[in-house]
């Protein structure tokens, strides 16, 4: 018998036996384990060559808003002060428990220029070669010394392990500079000059290698190793996202109801009920403005996010504000988080004594995020 004919017969016999085993298993005449390969064997057969990488959480940085586990010692230098997941990369940055960009406690203050200064770092950051990332943060210039340069930038660098020196430009890769014209919004040269918190996003960055450490240091244009040439800056709400898995959008929506008191009331009660609860470490703010019935222009003094409106995040009765009967108001709720910029929604409300019901409408919102500067 030729080799080819023998091979065909053996192959045909094997196929027939395989089909018979499956049929007997279906009829209950053969245990399923005999006809089916164990799952562990199947997994080993597939092997790592076709396995897919796990998509990480949307913020690759842990405790990016410094709100968890703050331990402030003395003036806040760390060490000896501590904040989980972060370490001092150079010298002694300061951690403060005061309210930061999102209203939650905790942010970092540090100083530096091109050659000397403080810095913070986080390890175990899963940056993968070839992946594209987006980094954002909330920053401001700390105007605590009028003799120092009136601006600051923050240099962000990826590496494997800690940087050996403050001035290195060869280890790892630069993710970007916060306080640069390439940022969104664009920051004009020489850098950040505002003393109000500003949410800034860097241009997308594609990793040329896999890295596990992020280092952030303040800088300016000076190159002298001299404390009289450094800049101070504050940073909060730092987020690093793999753009394959952006953080889910936050929902600012709310429902309004308006009711008159019995009789000929001079005012009416407005209640807002929030549609969707915010995730941990996200923030919200309420703004109420009286507007002209005809032009829609603001005609009174707005009430902007008083602390009395913070305690019930799922509802607001706007305590301390009087809604006058026959007057119209615009109510805005905005939300944000460590990885989400300010997102507002606005609605108008109007109620009069002769009205059958309140007039409530959703309107375009151009309301900017209110200053929450260390409330």
C-alpha positions as CSV (number, residue, x, y, z in Angstrom):
1,X,0.0,0.0,0.0
2,X,1.3,3.4,-0.9
3,X,2.2,5.9,1.9
4,X,-0.3,8.4,0.6
5,X,-3.2,6.0,0.5
6,X,-2.4,4.7,4.0
7,X,-2.3,8.3,5.3
8,X,-5.7,9.1,3.8
9,X,-7.2,5.9,5.4
10,X,-5.8,6.7,8.8
11,X,-7.0,10.3,8.5
12,X,-10.5,9.2,7.4
13,X,-10.6,6.7,10.3
14,X,-9.6,9.4,12.8
15,X,-12.3,11.7,11.5
16,X,-14.9,9.0,11.7
17,X,-14.0,8.1,15.3
18,X,-14.1,11.7,16.3
19,X,-17.6,12.1,14.9
20,X,-18.7,8.9,16.6
21,X,-17.4,10.2,19.9
22,X,-19.3,13.4,19.6
23,X,-22.6,11.6,18.6
24,X,-22.3,9.1,21.5
25,X,-21.7,12.1,23.9
26,X,-24.8,13.8,22.6
27,X,-26.8,10.6,23.1
28,X,-25.5,10.3,26.7
29,X,-23.6,7.1,25.9
30,X,-20.1,8.6,26.4
31,X,-19.0,11.0,29.2
32,X,-18.6,14.6,27.9
33,X,-15.1,14.7,29.3
34,X,-14.0,12.0,26.9
35,X,-15.2,13.9,23.9
36,X,-14.2,17.4,25.0
37,X,-10.7,18.7,25.7
38,X,-10.4,20.3,29.2
39,X,-10.5,24.1,29.2
40,X,-7.0,24.3,30.7
41,X,-5.6,22.5,27.8
42,X,-7.5,24.7,25.3
43,X,-6.0,27.8,27.0
44,X,-2.5,26.4,26.8
45,X,-3.1,25.6,23.2
46,X,-4.1,29.2,22.3
47,X,-1.0,30.6,24.0
48,X,0.1,34.2,24.5
49,X,0.6,35.0,20.9
50,X,-3.1,35.8,20.4
51,X,-3.9,37.2,23.9
52,X,-5.2,40.7,24.1
53,X,-3.8,43.3,26.6
54,X,-6.0,44.3,29.5
55,X,-7.4,47.8,29.1
56,X,-6.5,49.7,32.3
57,X,-8.7,52.1,34.3
58,X,-9.3,55.4,32.6
59,X,-6.9,57.3,35.0
60,X,-3.6,55.5,35.1
61,X,-2.5,57.6,38.0
62,X,-3.7,56.7,41.5
63,X,-5.0,59.4,43.8
64,X,-4.5,62.0,41.0
65,X,-6.3,64.7,43.0
66,X,-4.4,64.1,46.2
67,X,-7.6,63.8,48.2
68,X,-7.1,60.4,49.8
69,X,-5.1,59.8,52.9
70,X,-3.4,63.1,53.3
71,X,-1.1,63.3,56.3
72,X,0.2,66.9,56.7
73,X,3.1,67.4,59.1
74,X,4.1,70.9,60.0
75,X,4.3,73.1,56.9
76,X,3.4,70.3,54.6
77,X,6.9,69.3,53.4
78,X,7.0,65.7,52.2
79,X,8.7,64.0,53.6
80,X,7.7,63.9,56.5
81,X,4.2,64.7,55.2
82,X,2.7,61.9,53.0
83,X,0.0,61.4,50.4
84,X,-0.7,57.8,49.2
85,X,0.7,56.8,45.8
86,X,3.0,59.8,45.5
87,X,6.6,60.4,46.5
88,X,9.0,63.3,46.5
89,X,11.2,62.9,43.4
90,X,13.5,65.9,44.4
91,X,13.8,67.9,47.6
92,X,10.6,68.5,49.6
93,X,7.4,69.6,47.8
94,X,4.5,70.7,50.0
95,X,1.2,68.9,50.3
96,X,-1.7,71.0,51.6
97,X,-5.1,69.7,52.9
98,X,-6.9,72.9,51.8
99,X,-9.5,72.6,49.0
100,X,-8.0,72.3,45.6
101,X,-9.2,72.6,42.0
102,X,-12.3,70.4,42.4
103,X,-13.2,71.6,45.8
104,X,-11.8,68.4,47.4
105,X,-9.0,68.7,49.9
106,X,-5.5,68.3,48.8
107,X,-3.1,69.7,46.2
108,X,0.7,70.0,45.7
109,X,2.8,73.2,45.8
110,X,6.4,73.2,44.7
111,X,9.1,75.4,43.2
112,X,11.8,75.1,40.5
113,X,13.5,76.4,37.4
114,X,15.5,74.6,34.6
115,X,18.3,73.3,36.9
116,X,17.1,73.2,40.5
117,X,13.8,72.6,42.3
118,X,11.3,70.2,43.8
119,X,9.4,67.4,42.1
120,X,6.8,64.7,42.7
121,X,6.7,61.2,41.2
122,X,4.4,58.1,41.0
123,X,5.6,54.6,40.2
124,X,3.8,51.5,38.9
125,X,2.2,53.5,36.1
126,X,1.4,51.0,33.3
127,X,2.6,52.9,30.2
128,X,2.8,50.6,27.2
129,X,5.0,51.2,24.1
130,X,3.1,52.3,21.1
131,X,0.0,53.4,23.0
132,X,-1.2,57.0,22.9
133,X,-1.9,58.9,26.0
134,X,-3.6,62.2,27.1
135,X,-2.5,64.0,30.2
136,X,-4.4,66.7,31.9
137,X,-4.1,68.6,35.2
138,X,-5.5,71.6,37.1
139,X,-2.7,74.2,37.7
140,X,-2.1,77.8,38.9
141,X,0.8,80.1,39.5
142,X,1.5,80.6,43.2
143,X,2.1,84.3,43.7
144,X,3.7,84.0,47.1
145,X,6.8,86.1,46.5
146,X,6.7,89.3,44.4
147,X,10.5,89.1,43.7
148,X,10.3,85.8,41.8
149,X,9.3,85.2,38.2
150,X,5.6,85.8,37.7
151,X,4.9,82.5,35.9
152,X,5.4,78.8,36.1
153,X,5.4,75.7,33.9
154,X,5.3,72.0,34.8
155,X,7.5,69.5,33.0
156,X,6.1,65.9,32.8
157,X,8.4,63.0,32.1
158,X,8.0,59.2,31.8
159,X,10.8,56.9,32.8
160,X,11.6,53.4,34.2
161,X,12.3,54.1,37.8
162,X,13.2,57.4,39.4
163,X,15.2,60.1,37.5
164,X,18.8,60.4,38.6
165,X,19.0,64.1,38.3
166,X,16.6,67.1,38.2
167,X,18.2,68.3,34.9
168,X,18.1,65.0,32.9
169,X,16.8,65.2,29.3
170,X,17.9,61.8,28.2
171,X,16.3,59.3,30.6
172,X,12.9,58.2,29.5
173,X,10.7,60.5,27.5
174,X,9.1,63.9,27.9
175,X,5.3,63.6,27.9
176,X,4.9,67.4,27.6
177,X,5.0,70.7,29.4
178,X,1.9,72.1,31.2
179,X,1.9,75.9,30.5
180,X,2.8,75.8,26.8
181,X,1.1,77.2,23.7
182,X,0.5,73.6,22.5
183,X,-1.8,73.0,25.5
184,X,-5.6,73.1,25.4
185,X,-6.4,75.9,26.2
186,X,-3.3,77.4,24.7
187,X,-1.1,79.0,27.4
188,X,0.9,81.9,26.0
189,X,4.7,82.1,26.7
190,X,6.3,82.2,29.1
191,X,3.8,80.0,31.1
192,X,1.0,80.0,33.6
193,X,0.4,83.4,35.1
194,X,-3.1,83.0,36.5
195,X,-3.6,82.5,40.3
196,X,-7.0,80.8,39.6
197,X,-7.2,77.1,38.9
198,X,-7.0,76.3,35.2
199,X,-7.8,72.9,33.7
200,X,-5.1,72.2,31.0
201,X,-4.7,69.3,28.6
202,X,-1.5,68.3,26.9
203,X,-1.3,67.2,23.2
204,X,-1.6,63.5,22.8
205,X,1.6,61.6,23.4
206,X,2.6,58.2,21.9
207,X,5.0,56.2,24.1
208,X,8.2,55.2,22.3
209,X,8.8,52.6,25.0
210,X,7.1,51.0,28.0
211,X,7.5,53.0,31.2
212,X,6.5,52.7,34.9
213,X,7.2,56.1,36.4
214,X,5.8,59.7,36.0
215,X,7.8,62.7,37.3
216,X,6.4,66.2,37.4
217,X,8.5,69.3,38.2
218,X,8.0,73.0,38.0
219,X,10.2,75.2,35.9
220,X,10.8,78.6,34.3
221,X,13.4,79.9,31.8
222,X,16.1,80.5,34.4
223,X,19.2,78.3,34.4
224,X,20.9,79.5,37.6
225,X,21.1,77.3,40.7
226,X,19.7,80.1,42.8
227,X,16.6,80.2,44.9
228,X,15.9,83.8,43.8
229,X,15.3,82.6,40.2
230,X,12.7,79.9,40.8
231,X,8.9,79.9,40.2
232,X,6.2,78.5,42.5
233,X,3.3,76.5,41.2
234,X,0.3,74.5,42.4
235,X,-1.0,71.4,40.7
236,X,-4.1,69.2,41.3
237,X,-6.4,66.7,39.5
238,X,-3.7,65.0,37.4
239,X,-5.0,62.5,34.9
240,X,-3.2,60.2,32.5
241,X,-5.6,58.4,30.1
242,X,-4.9,55.7,27.4
243,X,-7.0,57.1,24.6
244,X,-8.3,53.6,23.9
245,X,-10.4,53.9,27.0
246,X,-11.3,57.5,27.8
247,X,-13.0,58.3,31.0
248,X,-16.9,58.3,30.8
249,X,-18.5,61.7,30.4
250,X,-20.1,63.2,33.5
251,X,-23.8,64.0,33.3
252,X,-24.7,67.5,34.7
253,X,-28.4,67.2,34.0
254,X,-31.1,68.0,36.5
255,X,-34.9,68.3,36.7
256,X,-36.6,71.5,38.0
257,X,-39.9,72.0,39.7
258,X,-41.4,75.4,40.8
259,X,-44.4,75.9,43.1
260,X,-46.2,78.9,44.5
261,X,-47.0,79.3,48.1
262,X,-50.8,79.4,48.9
263,X,-52.5,82.7,48.2
264,X,-51.0,85.7,46.3
265,X,-47.4,84.7,46.8
266,X,-44.5,87.2,46.2
267,X,-42.0,84.4,45.7
268,X,-41.9,80.8,44.6
269,X,-40.0,77.7,45.6
270,X,-37.6,76.0,43.1
271,X,-36.2,72.5,43.6
272,X,-33.6,70.8,41.4
273,X,-33.2,67.0,41.4
274,X,-30.0,65.6,39.9
275,X,-30.4,62.9,37.2
276,X,-27.2,60.9,37.7
277,X,-24.9,60.6,40.8
278,X,-21.3,61.6,40.3
279,X,-18.4,59.2,40.8
280,X,-15.9,59.6,43.7
281,X,-13.7,62.7,43.5
282,X,-15.9,64.5,40.9
283,X,-17.2,68.0,41.7
284,X,-20.2,70.1,41.0
285,X,-21.3,73.7,41.2
286,X,-24.6,75.6,41.0
287,X,-25.1,79.1,39.6
288,X,-28.4,81.1,39.7
289,X,-28.9,84.3,37.7
290,X,-31.9,86.5,37.3
291,X,-32.4,87.3,33.6
292,X,-34.4,89.9,31.7
293,X,-37.8,88.6,30.4
294,X,-37.2,90.1,27.0
295,X,-33.4,90.1,26.3
296,X,-32.3,87.2,28.4
297,X,-29.4,89.3,29.7
298,X,-28.4,89.0,33.4
299,X,-30.3,91.6,35.4
300,X,-29.3,90.8,38.9
301,X,-26.4,89.7,41.0
302,X,-25.8,85.9,40.5
303,X,-25.5,83.6,43.4
304,X,-22.5,81.3,42.7
305,X,-22.1,78.0,44.5
306,X,-22.5,78.9,48.1
307,X,-21.4,76.2,50.6
308,X,-25.0,75.7,51.7
309,X,-25.7,74.1,48.4
310,X,-22.9,71.5,48.7
311,X,-24.3,69.1,51.4
312,X,-27.0,67.4,49.2
313,X,-25.4,66.5,45.9
314,X,-28.5,64.9,44.4
315,X,-30.9,67.9,45.1
316,X,-30.9,71.6,45.7
317,X,-33.6,73.9,47.2
318,X,-31.4,76.9,46.7
319,X,-31.5,78.0,50.3
320,X,-30.7,81.7,50.8
321,X,-31.9,82.7,47.3
322,X,-35.3,84.3,46.7
323,X,-37.2,83.5,43.4
324,X,-39.5,86.5,43.0
325,X,-42.9,85.8,41.4
326,X,-43.1,87.1,37.8
327,X,-39.3,87.1,37.5
328,X,-37.2,84.7,35.3
329,X,-34.0,82.9,36.3
330,X,-31.3,80.8,34.7
331,X,-30.0,77.9,36.8
332,X,-26.7,76.2,35.8
333,X,-25.2,73.1,37.1
334,X,-21.7,72.2,36.1
335,X,-19.7,69.1,36.9
336,X,-16.0,68.1,36.5
337,X,-13.5,65.4,37.7
338,X,-9.8,64.6,37.7
339,X,-10.2,63.4,34.1
340,X,-13.2,65.5,33.0
341,X,-13.3,69.2,32.3
342,X,-16.1,71.5,33.3
343,X,-19.4,70.5,31.7
344,X,-22.4,72.7,32.4
345,X,-26.1,72.6,31.6
346,X,-28.5,75.5,32.0
347,X,-32.3,75.8,32.4
348,X,-34.6,78.8,32.9
349,X,-37.6,78.9,35.2
350,X,-40.4,81.4,35.3
351,X,-43.6,81.4,37.5
352,X,-46.3,84.1,38.1
353,X,-49.4,84.2,40.2
354,X,-51.7,83.9,37.2
355,X,-49.6,81.1,35.5
356,X,-51.1,77.7,35.4
357,X,-47.7,76.1,35.7
358,X,-44.1,77.0,35.7
359,X,-42.3,77.7,32.4
360,X,-39.1,75.6,32.5
361,X,-36.8,75.4,29.5
362,X,-33.3,74.0,28.7
363,X,-31.1,76.7,27.2
364,X,-27.6,76.8,25.7
365,X,-25.0,77.1,28.4
366,X,-21.8,79.2,28.1
367,X,-21.3,79.5,31.8
368,X,-17.7,79.2,32.8
369,X,-16.5,77.2,35.7
370,X,-16.7,79.4,38.8
371,X,-13.5,80.1,40.8
372,X,-13.2,77.5,43.6
373,X,-9.9,79.0,44.8
374,X,-9.1,77.2,48.1
375,X,-12.6,77.6,49.5
